[in-house]
Amino acid sequence: MRIISIRRETASGNTLARFDAELAPGVKAYGLKLVQAKTGLRVFGPSISGGPAVTFAPEVAAQLAIIASGEIARHEHSI
C-alpha cells in the first residue's frame, strides 16, 4: 500500500487528513479520511448516498492509518 496524495485538514475536529491510496497494484481508493478517535487513529472511506462506498478490514484500516500518519509527519518535517 502507498499514499498517492494527502491533504491535511485545517478545520477543527478530529479529522486529520484526507488522502488517496493505492491499496494494491491497480487498485486505488480516493477520498479516504484519517481520523483521531478516542481509541486511536482510524481510516474511513467516502460515503455514497449516506452509506459507505468502501470498507476495510480492521487490519487494513490500521495499516493505512500508520502509513497516512507517517506521510503527514514526513511532509511537516520537509516544510
C-alpha positions in Angstrom: 0.0 0.0 0.0 1.1 3.5 -0.7 -0.3 7.0 -0.3 -0.8 8.8 -3.7 -1.6 12.2 -2.2 -2.6 13.5 1.2 -4.2 16.8 2.3 -4.0 18.0 5.9 -7.4 19.1 7.3 -7.3 22.6 8.6 -10.8 22.7 10.2 -11.2 21.9 13.8 -12.4 18.5 14.7 -10.9 15.0 14.8 -10.3 14.6 11.0 -6.5 14.9 10.5 -6.3 14.5 6.7 -7.9 13.2 3.6 -5.9 11.1 1.2 -5.8 8.9 -1.8 -4.1 5.5 -1.7 -3.0 2.6 -3.9 -4.2 -0.4 -1.9 -2.7 -3.0 -4.3 -1.2 -2.7 -7.8 -4.0 -1.3 -10.0 -6.5 -0.8 -7.0 -6.8 2.9 -5.9 -9.1 4.5 -3.3 -9.8 8.2 -3.3 -11.2 10.5 -0.6 -10.2 8.4 2.4 -10.3 10.1 5.8 -7.8 9.8 8.6 -9.4 10.5 12.0 -8.1 10.8 15.5 -10.6 8.7 17.5 -10.6 8.1 21.3 -9.3 4.6 20.5 -6.5 5.8 18.2 -6.2 6.6 14.5 -9.0 5.4 12.2 -9.4 5.4 8.5 -12.8 5.7 6.8 -13.7 5.6 3.1 -16.0 8.1 1.4 -19.8 7.9 1.5 -22.3 7.5 -1.3 -25.9 8.4 -0.5 -25.2 8.2 3.2 -23.7 4.8 3.2 -20.1 3.6 2.9 -18.5 3.5 -0.6 -15.8 1.2 0.7 -15.0 -0.6 3.9 -11.7 -2.0 5.3 -10.9 -5.0 7.5 -9.5 -3.7 10.8 -6.0 -4.8 9.9 -6.1 -3.0 6.6 -7.5 0.2 8.2 -4.8 0.1 10.9 -2.1 -0.3 8.3 -3.5 2.6 6.2 -3.7 4.8 9.3 0.0 4.1 10.1 1.1 4.8 6.6 -1.0 8.0 6.3 0.1 9.4 9.7 3.7 8.8 8.7 3.2 10.6 5.4 1.8 13.6 7.3 4.8 13.7 9.6 7.2 13.4 6.7 5.5 16.3 4.9 5.5 18.5 8.0 9.2 18.0 8.6 10.1 18.9 5.0 8.4 22.3 5.2 
